[in-house]
C-alpha cells in the first residue's frame, strides 16, 4: 500500500514538473514572439521610403535651383503638400541646404551642398525630437562616400517600432488625450559608447486637456529598451507648477 502511494506521489510530481515546464516554455516562446514583432521590422521603419535614401539627382545641386537661389533669395520652397515639403536655404558662404520633409513620417532629409553644388553631407532627422536617426553620410567633392555614421548603432528597435510599442501600452491615454504626434529621441552610442541603447518616446501633441496638463505636469514619456523593445519606465518630462 505504501509502495503504491509512493508511486502515485512520484507520478504526480513528474506531472507537475511537466506542466510547469510546458508553461515556462510557452511563456518564453510568447515573449520571444512578442519581441520579434518589433525587431528590424522594415515595414514599420519604412527605410525604403525616398526620405531615407539618396537618388542620383540629389548628388548634385540642380542648376535651376542654384540660379533661383542666386537671385537674392536665401530661401526657396519648391513644393509643399499634405505629404512632402521641400525647401532650399542658401548661406552666406555659398553652401546650400535642401530640407526635404516627409510629413506623414515626421522625417526630414537634410542635404548639405558645397558652394560648387557638390553634395557634402546627408543627415536624417526625426523632426518631433529634432534628433538625427538612421545614418549620416559624408561625401568628397567627387560624390564618393567618405564616412558613414550609424546613429542607431547597437539598436534592434527603430524609431517607428518604439513608437508602435508606446501606442500599445499607452492606448487608453492616447485615446483620452487624442494624441496625434509623438516625440522620439535616443541615446547615441557613437558619442557615448558606455550608455544603454534606449529610446525616449513621448506623447507630444494632443487635445486641450492634455496640452494644459503638459504645461503643468510635464509630457508623458516612456523609456524603451532599444534591443528588446521592453518598456523600462513611464515618467513625466518638463512642465511646471501653476502660480497660486
Secondary structure, 3 states (H helix, E strand, C coil): CHHHHHHHHHHHHHHHHHHHHHHHHHHHHHHHHHHHCCCCCHHHHCCCCHHHCCCHHHHECCHHHHHHHHCCCCEEEEEECCCEEEEEEECCCCCEEEEEEECCCCEEEEEEECCCCEEEEEEEEECCCCEEEEEEEEECCCCCEEEEEECCCCCCCCHHHHHHHHHHHCHHHHHHHCCCEEEEEECCCCCCCCCCCEEEEEEEECCHHHHHHHHHHCEEEEEEECCCCCEEEEEEECCCCCCC
